[in-house]
């Protein structure tokens, strides 16, 4: 690719530099190589414009930045919204991309929905992958970890790499941060999914309306003009999402008890999952979903809607739904204690998500539900007490512990959660000790829920230069604690 092609895409003339070759894109000046295009963006903590000279010194041949930015020694690709312009230009470079792409937004359920979409496609014979909180999951089930929404260079290079490996179908998570920062732009998106909306990330967004607006960029700008909006119909924000999608002119496919695309007629819990009765296009289907919890139904049916929207026959789709496997860290059963109490791990880290995880387990509890959870530091403080309230309302025993304290005092975070959890909750700082205490307490009719970290493999302590990531996997720790207690060496 030549610099003249990029300049032309922005309505500019590259002049004598037009024949300069382009060999990559970068948004970190430390990763710039000769022939790269550098994206200089203003952030909340760092201003990329401060590193323009360093990027040029490292070989950047063009810089995408605001018109008022100072660029000397490289072509200035100026735009008032440089993040968007950079994404559009990078998309011209990172080619080819998979032929069928869908994206999922919402507060809870994004990870499960994209992974279930991948599973359904795979069982229907497609070479499919998913990108999100769990990383990149490829057709052979291998996983490389990453952020919910990686930076635009990583995102597009991953997409191109998957295509070159023969992947034709990709489902990815579209977080509010990623959407507002144009981190998932530039390639055709055939359908977008909306799961739900509840309080989260209000340390970043200016209230719920701003948070919702960020999510809705998926429908207003990212999904193709002739694309489909697949919307879980039973959330309080669902109708507003439908209205946004209609205003854009997208096809509407709603899912749930109020759904018109997939109508959920009945849901009956069973020992190993739940029995579903649904109607699609005038035909009734009975599905034995091998997953527990109402929100797992929402995720599975939203995934089914996305696959239907991209052209897979209904009979194949619903047959695949009945064979879905649990998603890592999403109501994942880690171990059954020697007393017979199952221990489930879940990523729930908002009040609504915690309440949903508790509600999912409730039909399977004949004794007590014991919930262990904490709240992350340097994040929305307003959700801490409500998380405590949600846990106390749905559990017989609550143990408040540490999550990822980051730069805050862990004890102070627990105290804020305890304000909602009440005086009957236990406050145990060490997460391993809290998990051990819960397992030791649980009897044969009880269930233990360990919430907040899910699939995460580390515990973040400190911030800035003092930040450390301590190895910690809730699933592994739960198994270790159960084994130690069985051998008589654990909590009593």
C-alpha positions in Angstrom: 0.0 0.0 0.0 1.2 3.5 -0.8 0.7 6.7 1.2 -1.1 8.2 -1.8 -4.0 5.7 -1.3 -4.4 6.7 2.3 -4.3 10.4 1.5 -6.9 9.9 -1.3 -9.2 8.2 1.2 -9.2 11.4 3.2 -9.5 13.7 0.1 -5.9 14.8 0.3 -3.0 14.8 -2.0 0.2 13.2 -0.6 2.4 15.1 -3.1 5.9 13.9 -3.5 5.5 11.4 -0.6 2.7 9.6 -2.4 4.9 6.7 -3.4 6.1 6.0 0.1 5.2 2.5 1.2 3.0 1.8 4.2 4.1 -1.2 6.4 1.8 -1.0 9.3 -0.1 1.1 11.8 0.6 2.0 15.5 -1.0 4.0 18.3 1.9 3.5 20.7 5.0 5.5 19.7 7.2 2.8 21.3 5.9 0.3 18.8 6.4 2.5 15.7 8.6 0.9 12.9 9.8 2.4 9.7 6.9 2.9 7.2 4.2 3.0 9.9 1.2 5.3 10.2 1.0 6.7 13.7 -2.3 7.6 15.4 -2.0 10.5 17.9 -5.1 10.8 20.1 -6.0 12.8 23.1 -6.8 10.4 26.0 -8.0 10.9 29.6 -4.5 10.4 31.0 -2.1 10.6 28.1 -2.1 12.9 25.0 -0.7 11.0 22.0 0.1 14.3 20.3 3.0 14.6 22.8 4.7 11.7 21.1 4.4 12.7 17.5 8.1 13.7 17.2 9.2 10.4 18.8 7.0 8.4 16.4 8.5 10.2 13.4 12.0 9.7 14.7 11.2 6.0 14.8 10.1 6.0 11.2 6.5 7.0 11.0 5.7 8.3 7.5 2.3 9.7 8.4 0.5 10.9 11.5 -3.3 10.9 12.0 -4.1 13.7 14.4 -6.3 16.7 14.9 -5.8 19.6 12.4 -4.3 21.8 15.1 -1.6 19.2 16.1 2.0 20.0 15.1 3.4 17.4 12.6 6.8 18.0 11.0 8.7 15.5 9.0 5.8 13.3 8.1 2.4 13.6 6.2 -0.2 15.0 8.5 -3.5 13.2 7.9 -5.7 15.7 9.7 -9.2 15.0 11.0 -11.3 16.5 13.7 -12.1 12.9 14.9 -8.7 11.3 14.5 -9.6 8.0 16.2 -12.3 7.4 13.6 -10.1 8.4 10.7 -7.3 6.2 11.9 -9.7 3.2 12.1 -11.0 3.8 8.6 -7.5 4.1 7.2 -6.2 1.0 9.1 -9.1 -1.0 7.7 -7.8 -0.3 4.2 -4.5 -1.8 5.1 -5.6 -4.9 7.2 -7.2 -7.0 4.5 -8.8 -9.4 3.8 -11.3 -9.9 6.6 -13.8 -12.7 7.4 -16.9 -12.6 5.2 -19.5 -12.8 8.1 -19.0 -10.6 11.2 -21.4 -9.9 14.0 -20.9 -7.8 17.2 -22.6 -7.8 20.6 -23.0 -5.0 23.1 -24.7 -4.6 26.4 -23.7 -4.5 30.1 -23.8 -8.3 30.8 -23.7 -11.3 28.7 -21.5 -10.1 25.8 -18.8 -12.7 26.4 -21.2 -15.6 26.7 -23.2 -14.5 23.7 -20.2 -14.1 21.3 -18.8 -17.4 22.4 -22.1 -19.2 22.0 -22.5 -17.6 18.6 -19.1 -19.1 17.7 -20.1 -22.5 19.0 -23.4 -22.5 17.1 -21.6 -21.6 13.9 -19.0 -24.3 14.4 -21.6 -26.9 15.0 -23.3 -25.8 11.8 -20.1 -26.4 9.9 -18.6 -22.9 9.7 -15.0 -22.0 10.5 -15.8 -19.5 13.3 -14.0 -17.5 15.9 -14.9 -15.1 18.7 -13.1 -12.0 20.1 -13.7 -10.5 23.5 -12.9 -10.7 27.2 -11.8 -14.3 26.9 -9.4 -13.3 24.1 -9.5 -14.7 20.6 -11.1 -18.2 20.4 -10.3 -19.9 17.1 -12.0 -22.9 15.4 -9.7 -25.4 17.1 -10.8 -23.9 20.5 -7.4 -22.4 21.2 -7.6 -19.1 23.1 -5.2 -16.1 23.4 -6.2 -13.7 26.1 -6.9 -10.0 25.6 -9.1 -7.0 26.5 -12.8 -7.0 25.9 -12.2 -4.7 23.0 -8.6 -4.5 21.9 -7.1 -1.4 20.3 -8.0 -0.9 16.7 -4.7 -2.1 15.3 -4.9 -5.3 17.3 -8.5 -5.8 16.4 -8.1 -5.3 12.7 -4.8 -7.3 12.5 -6.6 -10.2 14.4 -9.5 -10.1 12.0 -7.2 -10.2 9.0 -5.1 -12.9 10.5 -8.1 -15.1 11.2 -9.3 -14.6 7.6 -5.9 -15.8 6.3 -6.3 -18.9 8.5 -9.5 -19.7 6.8 -12.0 -18.3 9.4 -15.1 -17.1 7.7 -17.4 -16.2 10.6 -16.4 -14.0 13.6 -18.4 -12.7 16.6 -16.9 -10.0 18.7 -17.7 -8.0 21.9 -18.3 -4.3 21.4 -17.8 -2.6 24.7 -18.9 0.9 25.5 -15.3 2.0 25.8 -14.5 0.4 22.4 -17.4 1.9 20.7 -16.8 5.4 22.0 -13.1 5.2 21.1 -13.7 3.7 17.6 -11.8 0.5 18.5 -14.0 -1.7 16.3 -14.5 0.1 13.1 -13.7 -0.4 9.5 -15.1 -3.7 8.4 -18.6 -4.9 7.4 -20.7 -5.9 10.4 -23.8 -7.9 9.3 -25.7 -8.0 12.6 -25.4 -6.4 16.0 -26.7 -7.8 19.3 -28.0 -6.0 22.4 -28.2 -8.0 25.6 -29.2 -5.5 28.3 -28.2 -2.4 30.1 -27.5 -1.8 33.8 -25.1 0.4 35.9 -21.5 -0.1 35.0 -18.5 2.0 33.9 -20.0 5.2 35.3 -16.4 6.2 36.2 -15.9 6.6 32.5 -19.4 7.6 31.1 -21.3 10.7 32.2 -24.4 8.9 33.5 -26.6 6.2 32.1 -27.8 8.2 29.1 -24.2 8.7 28.0 -23.5 5.0 28.6 -26.5 3.9 26.6 -25.6 6.3 23.7 -22.1 4.8 23.6 -23.6 1.3 23.3 -26.0 2.4 20.6 -23.2 3.4 18.3 -23.2 -0.2 17.3 -26.6 0.3 15.7 -26.3 3.9 14.6 -22.9 3.6 12.9 -21.1 0.2 13.1 -23.6 -2.3 11.7 -24.0 -2.2 7.9 -26.8 -0.1 6.5 -28.8 -3.2 5.5 -27.8 -5.1 8.7 -29.9 -6.6 11.5 -30.3 -5.6 15.1 -30.8 -8.7 17.3 -32.2 -7.4 20.6 -33.1 -9.2 23.8 -36.6 -7.9 24.3 -37.1 -8.4 28.0 -34.8 -5.7 29.4 -36.0 -2.2 30.5 -33.8 -0.6 27.9 -34.8 -3.0 25.0 -37.5 -0.8 23.5 -35.2 2.2 23.3 -32.6 0.0 21.6 -35.3 -1.1 19.1 -36.2 2.5 18.4 -32.6 3.4 17.8 -32.2 0.5 15.3 -35.5 1.4 13.6 -34.4 5.0 13.2 -31.3 3.8 11.4 -33.4 1.5 9.1 -31.9 -1.8 10.4 -33.9 -5.0 10.3 -35.2 -5.8 13.8 -35.0 -9.3 15.3 -36.2 -9.4 18.9 -35.7 -12.3 21.3 -37.3 -13.3 24.6 -40.7 -13.6 26.1 -41.6 -10.4 24.3 -39.6 -11.4 21.2 -41.0 -11.5 17.7 -38.0 -13.2 16.1 -37.6 -15.9 18.8 -40.5 -16.0 21.3 -39.7 -17.7 24.6 -42.9 -19.5 25.5 -41.7 -21.5 28.6 -38.6 -22.2 30.6 -38.4 -25.1 33.1 -35.3 -25.7 35.2 -34.0 -29.3 35.2 -31.1 -30.9 37.2 -28.6 -30.4 34.4 -30.0 -27.4 32.6 -33.5 -26.2 31.5 -36.2 -27.1 29.1 -37.2 -24.4 26.6 -40.2 -23.9 24.4 -39.8 -21.3 21.7 -41.5 -20.2 18.5 -39.6 -18.9 15.5 -41.3 -18.0 12.1 -44.5 -19.8 13.1 -42.8 -23.0 14.1 -42.5 -24.3 17.7 -39.3 -25.9 19.0 -38.5 -27.7 22.2 -34.9 -27.3 23.3 -33.0 -29.0 26.2 -30.5 -26.3 27.0 -27.6 -27.9 29.0 -26.9 -24.7 31.0 -28.6 -23.3 34.1 -30.0 -19.9 34.7 -32.4 -17.5 33.0 -29.6 -15.2 31.8 -28.0 -18.2 30.1 -31.2 -18.6 28.1 -31.0 -14.9 27.1 -27.4 -15.3 25.9 -28.1 -18.5 24.1 -31.2 -17.2 22.3 -29.5 -13.9 21.4 -26.7 -15.9 19.9 -29.2 -18.0 18.0 -30.8 -14.8 16.7 -27.4 -13.6 15.4 -26.7 -16.9 13.6 -30.2 -16.9 12.1 -29.7 -13.3 11.0 -26.6 -14.3 9.0 -28.5 -17.0 7.1 -28.1 -20.4 8.9 -31.2 -22.6 8.7 -33.3 -22.6 11.9 -33.3 -26.4 12.4 -29.5 -26.4 12.4 -29.4 -23.4 14.8 -31.7 -24.8 17.4 -30.1 -28.3 17.3 -26.8 -26.6 18.0 -28.3 -24.5 20.9 -29.2 -27.8 22.6 -25.5 -28.8 22.5 -23.9 -25.5 23.8 -21.1 -25.9 26.3 -20.5 -23.6 29.3 -18.4 -20.5 28.8 -15.3 -20.1 30.9 -16.0 -18.3 34.1 -19.7 -17.9 33.4 -21.5 -20.1 36.0 -18.7 -22.6 35.6 -18.9 -25.4 38.1 -15.4 -25.6 39.5 -15.7 -28.4 42.0 -18.0 -30.4 44.2 -16.9 -30.5 47.8 -16.6 -33.8 49.8 -19.9 -32.8 51.5 -21.6 -32.6 48.1 -21.8 -28.8 47.7 -21.1 -27.6 44.1 -19.0 -24.5 43.7 -19.8 -22.2 40.8 -17.5 -19.4 39.4 -19.1 -16.4 37.7 -17.8 -13.1 36.3 -20.7 -11.1 37.7 -19.3 -7.7 38.8 -22.3 -5.4 38.7 -25.4 -5.5 40.9 -27.7 -6.8 38.1 -25.2 -9.4 37.0 -24.8 -10.6 40.6 -28.5 -10.8 41.1 -28.8 -12.7 37.8 -26.2 -15.3 38.8 -27.9 -15.8 42.2 -31.3 -16.1 40.5 -29.8 -18.7 38.1 -28.6 -20.9 40.9 -31.7 -20.4 43.2 -33.9 -23.2 41.6 -31.1 -25.7 42.2 -30.6 -24.9 45.9 -32.4 -26.9 48.5 -30.3 -25.6 51.4 -28.3 -22.4 51.5 -26.8 -20.3 48.8 -23.4 -19.0 50.0 -22.1 -16.0 47.9 -18.5 -14.8 47.9 -17.7 -11.6 46.0 -15.9 -8.3 46.1 -15.7 -5.1 44.1 -12.9 -3.7 42.0 -10.8 -0.7 43.0 -10.5 2.4 40.8 -13.8 1.7 39.2 -17.4 3.0 39.7 -17.8 3.2 43.5 -21.5 3.8 43.3 -22.2 0.1 42.5 -20.5 -1.3 45.6 -23.3 -1.0 48.2 -25.9 -2.1 45.6 -23.8 -5.2 44.9 -23.9 -5.9 48.6 -27.7 -5.5 48.7 -28.1 -7.8 45.7 -26.0 -10.5 47.4 -27.8 -10.2 50.7 -31.2 -10.2 49.1 -30.6 -13.5 47.3 -28.2 -15.4 49.6 -28.4 -17.1 52.9 -24.8 -16.3 53.6 -22.7 -13.5 52.1 -18.9 -13.3 52.4 -17.4 -10.0 51.2 -13.8 -10.3 50.1 -11.3 -8.6 47.8 -11.6 -8.5 44.1 -9.0 -6.4 42.2 -8.3 -3.6 44.7 -5.9 -1.8 42.2 -4.8 1.5 43.7 -7.4 1.7 46.5 -7.3 0.4 50.0 -8.9 -3.1 49.9 -10.4 -2.8 53.4 -12.1 0.5 52.5 -13.6 -1.1 49.4 -15.0 -4.0 51.5 -16.4 -1.6 54.0 -18.4 0.2 51.2 -19.7 -3.2 50.0 -20.6 -4.1 53.5 -22.9 -1.1 53.8 -25.2 -2.8 51.4 -24.6 -6.4 52.5 -25.6 -5.7 56.1 -24.3 -6.8 59.5 -25.0 -10.5 58.9 -22.4 -10.6 56.1 -18.9 -11.7 56.8 -15.9 -9.6 55.9 -12.9 -11.7 54.9 -10.1 -9.8 53.1 -8.0 -12.6 51.6 -9.9 -14.0 48.6 -8.4 -17.5 49.0 -9.4 -17.5 52.7 -12.9 -16.3 51.8 -13.4 -19.1 49.2 -12.0 -21.7 51.7 -14.4 -20.5 54.4 -17.4 -20.7 52.1 -16.5 -24.3 51.0 -15.9 -25.4 54.5 -19.2 -23.9 55.6 -21.3 -25.5 52.8 -23.3 -28.7 53.4 -24.6 -31.2 50.9 -27.7 -29.2 50.1 -25.9 -25.9 49.7 -24.3 -24.2 46.7 -21.3 -21.8 46.7 -21.1 -18.9 44.3 -17.8 -17.2 43.9 -18.4 -14.0 41.8 -16.6 -11.1 40.3 -13.5 -12.5 38.6 -14.7 -15.4 36.5 -12.1 -16.4 33.9 -9.4 -13.9 35.2 -6.0 -15.4 35.9 -4.7 -12.7 38.2 -5.5 -10.3 41.0 -4.6 -6.6 40.4 -3.0 -4.9 43.3 -1.6 -1.3 43.2 -1.6 1.1 40.3 0.8 2.9 38.0 4.4 1.8 38.5 3.4 0.0 41.6 0.8 -2.2 40.0 1.3 -6.0 40.4 -0.8 -8.8 39.0 -0.7 -11.7 41.5 -1.5 -15.1 40.0 -5.1 -16.0 41.0 -7.7 -18.2 39.3 -11.0 -18.7 41.2 -11.5 -22.1 39.6 -8.1 -23.4 40.5 -8.3 -21.9 44.0 -11.7 -23.4 44.7 -10.4 -26.8 43.7 -7.4 -26.4 45.8 -9.4 -25.2 48.8 -11.8 -28.1 48.5 -9.0 -30.6 48.3 -7.3 -29.1 51.4 -10.5 -29.2 53.3 -11.1 -32.8 52.3 -7.6 -33.6 53.7 -8.4 -31.8 56.9 -6.0 -28.9 56.3 -8.4 -26.2 55.3 -10.8 -23.8 57.0 -13.0 -25.3 59.6 
